[in-house]
Amino acid sequence: MRVQIKHHDEILIFKSEVPVAISLILRELEIPSSTVLAVYNDTIVPHSSIISEDLEIELVVVSSGG
């Protein structure tokens, strides 16, 4: 399976032979999960979601401050 990830202005590619959670993809790409929301088809999906087919997700950076 091939997952295309849009992050900032980059397109990252993650490949796997087995189903994988979004959280694992983020860890492998060294993107802290607390800094992004995963969006698929204009819907925010949990990082625990399992991906088992080719698809494209977008990572939206969340900011916090005080």
C-alpha distance (Angstrom), angle and dihedral (degrees) to the residues before:
residue distance angle dihedral
M1 . . .
R2 3.78 . .
V3 3.80 122.7 .
Q4 3.78 118.9 -166.6
I5 3.80 112.8 -155.1
K6 3.77 122.7 -164.7
H7 3.81 108.7 -154.4
H8 3.80 121.2 168.4
D9 3.81 102.8 -39.9
E10 3.79 94.4 -31.4
I11 3.79 133.1 96.6
L12 3.79 111.1 -144.5
I13 3.80 123.9 -169.4
F14 3.79 124.5 -146.9
K15 3.81 120.6 -173.6
S16 3.78 128.3 -166.8
E17 3.79 137.6 165.8
V18 3.82 92.3 -149.4
P19 3.83 134.9 46.3
V20 3.79 111.6 -83.3
A21 3.81 138.3 -171.3
I22 3.78 120.4 -114.6
S23 3.81 88.2 -122.1
L24 3.82 90.1 61.4
I25 3.80 91.4 49.4
L26 3.81 89.8 52.1
R27 3.80 91.1 48.9
E28 3.82 92.2 49.2
L29 3.82 90.4 49.4
E30 3.83 90.0 47.1
I31 3.80 93.0 -121.1
P32 3.83 112.3 143.5
S33 3.81 106.1 -122.5
S34 3.81 91.6 -143.8
T35 3.81 90.3 64.8
V36 3.82 100.1 56.2
L37 3.79 144.4 48.9
A38 3.80 117.7 -144.4
V39 3.80 113.8 -132.1
Y40 3.80 125.5 -167.2
N41 3.83 121.3 176.3
D42 3.83 90.7 -11.2
T43 3.82 91.0 -54.9
I44 3.79 126.4 111.8
V45 3.79 109.0 -124.9
P46 3.81 128.4 -164.9
H47 3.77 118.4 -101.6
S48 3.82 86.5 -124.1
S49 3.83 90.0 66.2
I50 3.80 112.9 121.6
I51 3.79 117.9 -131.7
S52 3.79 115.9 -153.3
E53 3.80 103.0 161.2
D54 3.79 140.6 44.3
L55 3.78 111.0 -74.9
E56 3.77 146.4 138.8
I57 3.78 125.7 -114.4
E58 3.76 130.9 -178.5
L59 3.78 123.6 -142.2
V60 3.78 113.6 -144.7
V61 3.78 113.7 -160.0
V62 3.78 114.0 -129.1
S63 3.74 120.5 -153.8
S64 3.74 131.2 -160.0
G65 3.69 133.4 -179.3
G66 3.67 144.7 146.1
